[in-house]
Amino acid sequence: MLLCAASPAAARRRRASNGNNSIDLNNPANINSASYHSLYNGPGNGNGGDNSNAGGNGNGQANGLDGDPNIPRGLSGHARPGGGGGSGSNGITYWGGPVMTKAAVTAYIIWYGNNWPAGHPALTVIPDFLQILGASAWWRMSNTYYDGANANVLPAVNFGGSVTLATSKTTLSDADVFNLVASTITSGKHPADLNGVYFLLTSKDVAQGSVRSNFCGSYCGWHTHGSVAGVGNIKYSWVGDSERCPAACAAQALGPNGVQAYPAGTDGMISVIAHELTEAATDPQLNAWYDTRGYENADKCAWTFGTQYTASNAAGTYSYNMQLQSTAGGTRQYLVQRNWVNAAGGYCSMQ
């Protein structure tokens, strides 16, 4: 997860060490509300019991969220440029869980909410980004992560397409997110793909979370996994439109792909989506790659961007740190958070 700028304290992966075992504190069997508060005091400290084991309505069961809620920028105590920690020689440790190494990861989009009008840049820019991300130097950093058989995450990403769901509510719980994702699979809108990551992308009118921990107040996006009946264990992510709270979940007031009506949201989402996708690939079941503080690879570089360049469009001036060939021809620019390279001692980078 990526925590947001409004968060006063760093969220940690909700795990504790118990000898050689890792206890998933997302699981209500391992944590009660009292211990939640003692570990994670403050709205930016993760989702605790509210987001644990959210049950489906016959579709299956979701597991606890990853514990870095892609926190809004500016959080105190989160990873600093080139920072990190952990017991691994590269500042991050492999804990034995599965890693998405069998094939190139495929990203699927599910659009939800009442504010995705035809002119919204996200509808074209985000699918384009997911089609070209796999060929980027940024994604190749994921290739430095491997599983117990020493197989690496492949330096490629496939795009599985987009579907739109009818909007029935504008406040989603974690169980709602899981059920919506599962419904696209069980209905055949998206294929069942155990090597896929399903992104539920909600428009700015949709709230997500609880009073204690929520979009904009505590986090900007998250990823997790859950079992869908007759399918198996799927990986999925929720990311909200940063236009709802650009000061918390976008790095700048105008992004490279912003327009006058929607200046920040698309680029804010792209940065969060990239963050969550590499974490889902390297830590899909929340028991593979993270450091001793619980930070996954992208968490260790959250809200840091390295060298930036300045350009302008019809809406104004913006910063960017990545330029990729668009599937529509020409190039697109982006401002994407750095990632942690699992080599040479470990470090934050764009490549």
C-alpha positions in Angstrom: 0.0 0.0 0.0 1.0 3.6 -0.4 0.2 5.8 2.5 -0.9 9.5 1.9 0.5 12.9 2.9 -2.3 13.5 5.4 -1.0 10.5 7.4 0.8 11.6 10.5 2.8 8.4 11.1 4.2 5.6 9.0 2.2 2.5 8.4 4.0 -0.8 8.8 3.3 -4.1 7.3 1.0 -5.5 10.0 3.4 -8.4 10.8 5.3 -9.4 13.9 8.2 -11.7 14.1 7.7 -14.9 16.2 11.0 -16.8 16.1 11.4 -18.1 12.6 7.7 -17.5 11.7 5.9 -14.4 10.4 2.6 -13.7 12.0 0.2 -11.9 9.7 -1.4 -9.3 11.9 -4.1 -8.7 9.3 -5.7 -11.9 10.4 -8.2 -11.4 13.3 -7.0 -14.7 14.7 -3.7 -13.1 15.4 -4.6 -9.6 16.4 -7.4 -8.0 18.4 -8.5 -4.4 18.4 -6.5 -3.6 21.5 -3.2 -4.9 20.1 -4.0 -3.1 16.8 -4.2 0.2 18.6 -1.0 -0.5 20.5 0.9 -1.3 17.3 -0.7 1.2 14.9 -1.8 4.3 16.6 -3.1 7.0 14.3 -5.1 7.2 11.1 -2.1 6.6 8.8 -1.1 3.3 10.5 -2.8 0.8 8.2 -6.2 -0.8 8.2 -6.1 -3.2 11.1 -9.1 -5.3 11.9 -11.4 -3.3 9.6 -9.6 -4.6 6.6 -8.9 -8.1 7.7 -10.3 -11.3 6.2 -13.1 -9.4 4.4 -15.5 -12.1 3.4 -17.1 -12.5 0.0 -20.8 -13.1 -0.7 -20.3 -16.6 -1.9 -17.4 -15.8 -4.1 -14.6 -16.6 -1.7 -12.6 -14.7 0.9 -10.2 -11.9 0.8 -7.0 -11.8 2.9 -5.5 -9.0 4.8 -4.1 -6.0 2.9 -0.4 -5.4 2.3 0.8 -3.3 5.1 2.3 -0.3 3.4 -0.9 1.5 2.6 0.7 3.5 -0.3 0.7 6.3 2.1 0.0 9.8 1.0 3.2 11.8 0.4 5.1 13.5 3.1 4.7 10.8 5.7 7.1 10.9 8.7 9.3 7.9 9.1 8.8 6.2 5.7 11.6 5.2 3.4 13.9 7.9 2.4 15.9 8.1 -0.9 18.4 5.3 -0.8 17.2 4.4 2.6 15.7 1.1 3.7 16.7 -1.5 6.2 16.1 -5.1 6.8 18.2 -8.1 7.4 18.9 -9.0 3.7 22.2 -8.1 2.2 20.4 -5.7 -0.1 18.2 -4.1 2.6 15.2 -6.4 1.9 14.6 -10.0 2.8 13.0 -13.0 1.1 10.7 -14.7 3.6 9.9 -17.8 1.5 6.5 -17.0 0.0 5.4 -17.2 -3.6 6.6 -14.6 -6.2 5.0 -14.1 -9.6 7.7 -15.7 -11.7 5.8 -18.3 -13.9 5.0 -15.8 -16.7 4.8 -12.1 -17.3 2.4 -10.5 -15.0 -0.9 -9.4 -16.6 -2.6 -6.3 -15.4 -6.4 -6.0 -15.7 -8.5 -2.8 -15.2 -11.9 -2.5 -13.6 -13.4 1.0 -13.8 -15.9 1.8 -11.1 -17.7 5.1 -10.1 -19.8 7.8 -11.6 -17.0 10.2 -12.6 -15.3 8.6 -15.6 -16.6 10.8 -18.4 -15.5 10.2 -21.9 -12.9 13.1 -21.8 -11.2 11.9 -18.6 -7.5 11.2 -19.6 -7.3 8.2 -17.2 -9.4 6.2 -19.6 -6.8 6.2 -22.3 -3.5 7.1 -20.5 -3.7 4.3 -17.8 -4.3 1.4 -20.2 -1.6 2.8 -22.5 0.8 3.0 -19.5 0.2 -0.6 -18.6 0.8 -1.7 -22.2 4.2 -0.1 -22.3 5.4 -0.4 -18.7 6.8 -3.9 -19.1 9.4 -2.7 -21.6 10.6 0.1 -19.4 13.8 0.3 -17.3 11.6 1.0 -14.3 9.9 -2.4 -14.5 13.2 -4.2 -15.1 14.0 -3.5 -11.4 11.3 -6.1 -10.5 13.5 -8.6 -12.3 16.0 -8.4 -9.3 13.4 -10.3 -7.2 13.1 -14.1 -7.2 11.4 -17.0 -5.6 12.7 -20.1 -3.7 13.7 -21.8 -6.9 15.7 -18.7 -7.9 13.3 -17.9 -10.7 13.0 -14.1 -11.3 10.1 -11.8 -11.9 10.0 -11.5 -15.7 11.0 -8.1 -17.2 7.6 -7.8 -19.0 4.0 -6.8 -18.2 0.9 -7.8 -20.2 -2.3 -5.8 -20.3 -5.4 -7.8 -20.1 -7.9 -5.1 -21.0 -10.5 -3.0 -19.2 -14.1 -3.5 -18.1 -16.6 -1.1 -16.5 -18.9 -2.0 -13.7 -22.2 -0.4 -12.8 -21.9 1.8 -9.8 -24.2 0.8 -7.0 -22.5 2.6 -4.0 -20.0 5.4 -3.5 -18.4 4.1 -0.3 -16.6 0.8 -0.6 -15.4 -1.5 2.2 -12.5 -3.9 1.5 -15.1 -6.7 1.2 -16.9 -4.7 -1.5 -13.6 -4.3 -3.4 -13.0 -8.0 -3.3 -16.6 -8.8 -4.3 -16.5 -6.4 -7.3 -13.2 -7.9 -8.5 -14.4 -11.4 -8.0 -17.6 -10.6 -9.9 -15.7 -9.7 -13.0 -14.1 -13.1 -13.0 -17.1 -15.2 -12.2 -19.2 -13.4 -14.8 -16.6 -13.8 -17.5 -15.9 -10.1 -17.9 -12.3 -10.8 -17.1 -10.6 -14.2 -17.4 -9.5 -16.1 -14.4 -5.8 -15.5 -14.3 -3.7 -16.6 -11.3 -0.8 -14.8 -12.8 -2.8 -11.6 -13.1 -3.3 -8.5 -11.0 -6.8 -7.0 -11.1 -7.0 -3.3 -10.5 -10.2 -1.8 -9.3 -9.9 1.9 -10.2 -12.5 4.1 -8.6 -13.5 7.6 -9.6 -13.2 10.7 -7.4 -16.8 10.4 -6.1 -16.0 7.0 -4.5 -14.7 6.7 -0.9 -12.9 3.5 0.3 -12.1 2.2 3.7 -13.5 3.0 7.2 -13.7 5.9 9.5 -10.5 4.8 11.1 -8.5 4.2 7.9 -9.5 5.4 4.5 -8.6 6.7 1.1 -7.0 10.2 1.2 -6.9 10.2 5.0 -4.7 7.2 5.4 -3.7 5.7 2.0 -3.8 6.1 -1.7 -3.9 2.4 -2.8 -3.3 -1.1 -1.7 -2.9 -4.7 -3.0 -3.7 -8.1 -1.5 -5.0 -11.5 -2.5 -8.0 -13.7 -2.0 -9.7 -17.0 -2.9 -12.4 -17.0 -5.5 -14.5 -20.2 -5.5 -13.7 -22.4 -8.4 -10.8 -20.2 -9.5 -8.2 -20.1 -6.8 -6.1 -17.4 -5.2 -6.2 -14.1 -7.1 -4.1 -11.0 -6.7 -5.8 -7.7 -6.8 -5.4 -4.0 -6.0 -7.5 -1.0 -5.3 -6.4 2.5 -6.4 -8.6 5.7 -6.1 -8.6 8.7 -8.4 -6.1 11.1 -6.9 -8.3 14.0 -8.1 -10.3 13.4 -4.9 -7.4 14.5 -2.8 -4.5 15.7 -4.9 -2.6 17.2 -2.0 -2.5 13.8 -0.4 -2.3 11.3 -3.3 -0.7 13.2 -6.2 2.9 14.5 -6.3 2.0 17.7 -8.1 -1.0 19.9 -8.9 -0.7 19.3 -12.6 0.7 16.0 -13.9 2.2 15.3 -17.3 -1.1 13.9 -18.6 -3.3 16.3 -16.8 -5.9 18.5 -18.5 -7.6 21.6 -17.2 -10.7 19.7 -15.9 -8.6 16.8 -14.4 -5.1 18.2 -13.7 -3.6 15.7 -11.2 -5.6 12.5 -10.8 -4.4 10.5 -13.8 -0.8 10.9 -13.0 -1.3 10.4 -9.3 -3.0 7.1 -10.0 -0.3 6.0 -12.5 2.4 6.4 -9.8 0.4 4.4 -7.3 -0.5 1.7 -9.9 3.1 1.2 -10.7 4.0 1.0 -7.0 1.3 -1.6 -6.3 1.9 -3.7 -9.4 5.6 -4.3 -8.6 4.7 -5.1 -5.0 2.0 -7.5 -6.1 4.6 -9.3 -8.4 7.3 -9.5 -5.7 5.1 -10.1 -2.7 1.7 -11.4 -4.0 0.6 -13.1 -0.8 2.3 -10.7 1.6 4.9 -13.3 2.7 7.7 -13.0 0.2 9.8 -9.8 -0.1 9.8 -7.1 2.5 12.2 -5.7 5.1 12.2 -6.0 8.9 10.0 -3.0 9.1 7.5 -4.6 6.8 8.2 -2.3 3.8 7.9 -4.0 0.4 10.2 -3.0 -2.5 8.3 0.1 -3.6 7.5 1.2 -0.1 11.2 1.7 0.5 11.3 4.4 -2.1 7.7 5.8 -1.7 7.1 9.4 -2.8 10.7 9.8 -4.0 11.3 10.5 -7.7 15.0 11.0 -8.4 16.0 13.3 -11.2 13.1 15.3 -12.6 12.7 17.4 -15.7 10.3 20.2 -16.5 7.9 20.5 -19.4 4.5 22.1 -20.1 1.2 21.3 -21.8 -1.9 23.3 -22.5 -2.8 23.2 -18.8 0.5 24.4 -17.5 4.0 23.4 -16.3 4.8 20.0 -14.7 7.6 17.7 -13.7 8.4 14.3 -15.1 11.0 11.6 -14.6 10.0 8.9 -17.2 9.3 9.1 -20.9 8.0 6.0 -22.8 6.8 5.3 -26.3 3.0 5.4 -26.5 1.0 2.7 -28.2 -0.8 5.6 -30.0 2.5 6.9 -31.4 4.8 9.5 -30.0 5.8 9.5 -26.4 4.2 10.1 -23.0 5.8 11.5 -19.9 5.2 10.4 -16.3 6.2 11.2 -12.8 6.5 7.7 -11.1 7.9 6.9 -7.7 11.2 5.1 -7.6 11.6 1.4 -6.8 14.1 -0.6 -4.7 16.8 -2.5 -6.6 17.5 -5.8 -5.0 21.3 -5.8 -5.9 24.5 -4.0 -5.0 23.5 -3.5 -1.4 20.0 -2.2 -2.4 19.1 1.3 -3.5 16.2 3.4 -4.8 16.3 4.0 -8.6 14.3 4.6 -11.7 16.1 1.8 -13.6 
